[in-house]
Amino acid sequence: MTSLAESGPGSAPGPVEAARLRVVHERDGVDLAAAERAVADLLVALGRDPDSEHLAETPRRVAASYAELLTPPEFDLTTFPNDEGYDELVLAKDIPVRSVCEHHMLPFHGVAHVGYLPGERILGLSKLARVVELFARDLQVQERLTTQVARWLRERLSPKGVGVVVEAEHLCMSLRGVRAGGSRTVTSALHGVLREDGRSRQEFFALAGVGR
C-alpha cells in the first residue's frame, strides 16, 4: 500500500541528525471520468434523472468526493534521535479519523489515540496524525485500519511498544440497518511492551481515556 522514498541528505541520519523519509502511497488513482459515468448509471438505477437541473453536477461532485476520501497526501516521515533517553509513553489523543466502509461505501468517522514507547528515535508528533490519515483514506474496515497503523509504526520506528485505539461511528450502522445512532465501535492494537506488560498496557488505556 505504501512505499518509502529517501528525500535528500537528511534521510541517512548520523547519531544526532533528523531522518526524513518521503511516504507515498502505491494505490492506483481514481479514474474520475469512469467514476462520473458510474454515478450517473447509479442514479438511473435508483430511478432518478441524472440530467435534471438538480442532479446534473452530482456525478462530478460524487466522483471528486470519493477521490478526496480515498487519496492520502504524501508526507515526510521525520524522526529524531532520542538523545535524552526518554522512556515514557508518548501519546497523541483524539486524532480525527475519516474513512469509508468497504462493505457499504458509507463513511465512518471518529478519533484515534496513538502512543508509543520510544526506542533509539522519536517521531515528529504531527506524523502520528499523518500515519492515521495514510491508512484511513481508503476503503476500510476499522479493525484493519487499527492494525495497519500500529504495525506501520512498529516497523518504521522500532519503538519498545506501540498502542493504537480507534473509536468511530459507522453510518452504515447509524443511518440504515439497526439505525443505532451515536453508537461507537472501539478497536485496539498493541505491540511490544504495551502488549506484554500489564501495567504499561493499563497506563496506555487510561491515558487514552478508553473505558471512561
Residue pairs with C-beta under 8 A, 6 or more apart in sequence:
1 25
1 26
1 27
1 135
1 138
1 148
2 23
2 24
2 25
2 26
2 134
2 152
3 23
3 24
3 25
3 26
4 21
4 22
4 23
4 77
4 156
5 21
5 22
5 23
5 24
6 12
6 21
6 22
7 20
7 21
7 22
7 76
8 20
10 17
10 18
10 19
10 20
11 19
11 20
11 21
12 19
13 19
13 79
13 81
15 81
16 81
16 83
17 81
18 78
18 79
18 80
19 77
19 78
19 79
19 80
19 121
20 76
20 77
20 78
21 76
21 77
21 156
22 74
22 75
22 76
22 77
23 74
23 75
23 76
23 77
23 130
23 134
24 74
25 71
25 72
25 74
25 134
27 70
27 138
29 67
29 71
30 63
30 66
30 67
30 70
30 71
32 60
32 63
32 64
32 67
35 59
35 62
35 63
35 66
35 67
36 59
36 60
36 62
36 63
37 59
39 50
39 58
39 59
39 62
39 63
40 50
40 59
43 49
43 50
43 55
43 58
43 59
44 50
48 55
49 55
50 56
50 58
50 59
66 100
69 98
69 99
69 100
69 107
69 137
70 100
70 137
70 138
70 139
71 137
72 133
72 134
72 135
72 136
72 137
72 138
73 133
75 127
75 130
75 134
77 123
77 127
77 130
77 131
77 156
78 123
78 124
78 127
79 121
79 122
79 123
79 124
79 157
80 121
80 122
80 123
80 124
81 120
81 121
81 122
82 118
82 119
82 120
82 121
82 122
86 118
86 122
87 117
87 118
87 160
88 117
89 115
89 116
89 117
89 200
89 203
89 204
89 207
90 115
90 116
90 117
90 118
90 122
90 123
90 125
91 113
91 114
91 115
91 204
91 207
91 208
92 113
92 114
92 115
92 125
92 128
92 129
93 111
93 113
93 207
93 208
93 209
94 111
94 113
95 111
95 112
95 113
95 114
95 128
95 129
95 132
96 109
96 111
96 112
96 129
97 108
97 109
97 110
97 111
97 112
97 132
97 136
97 145
97 166
97 168
98 107
98 109
98 136
98 137
99 107
99 108
99 109
99 136
99 137
99 138
99 140
99 142
99 145
99 168
100 106
100 107
100 108
100 138
100 139
100 140
101 107
101 108
101 139
101 140
101 141
101 170
101 171
101 172
102 139
102 140
102 141
103 141
103 172
104 171
104 172
104 176
105 139
106 170
106 171
106 172
106 175
106 176
107 171
108 140
108 142
108 168
108 169
108 170
108 171
108 172
108 185
109 168
109 169
110 166
110 167
110 168
110 169
110 184
111 166
111 167
111 168
112 132
112 146
112 149
112 164
112 165
112 166
112 167
113 163
113 164
113 165
113 166
113 167
113 208
113 209
113 210
114 128
114 131
114 132
114 149
114 153
114 163
114 164
115 162
115 163
115 164
115 194
115 204
115 207
115 208
116 123
116 153
116 157
116 159
116 160
116 161
116 162
116 163
117 159
117 160
117 161
117 162
117 192
117 193
117 194
117 200
118 159
118 160
119 157
119 158
119 159
119 160
120 158
121 157
121 158
123 153
123 157
128 153
131 149
131 152
131 153
132 149
134 152
135 145
135 148
135 149
135 152
136 145
142 166
142 168
142 170
142 185
142 187
143 187
145 166
145 187
146 164
146 165
146 166
146 187
146 188
146 189
147 189
149 164
149 166
149 189
150 162
150 163
150 164
150 189
150 190
150 191
151 189
151 191
153 159
153 162
153 164
154 162
154 191
154 192
159 192
160 192
160 193
161 190
161 191
161 192
161 193
161 194
161 195
161 197
161 200
162 189
162 190
162 191
162 192
162 194
163 188
163 189
163 190
163 191
163 194
163 201
163 204
163 205
163 208
164 188
164 189
164 190
165 186
165 187
165 188
165 205
165 208
165 210
166 186
166 187
166 188
167 184
167 185
167 186
168 184
168 185
169 182
169 183
169 184
169 185
170 185
173 179
173 180
173 183
173 185
174 180
174 181
174 182
174 183
175 181
186 210
188 205
188 210
190 201
190 204
193 200
194 200
194 201
194 204
195 201
205 211
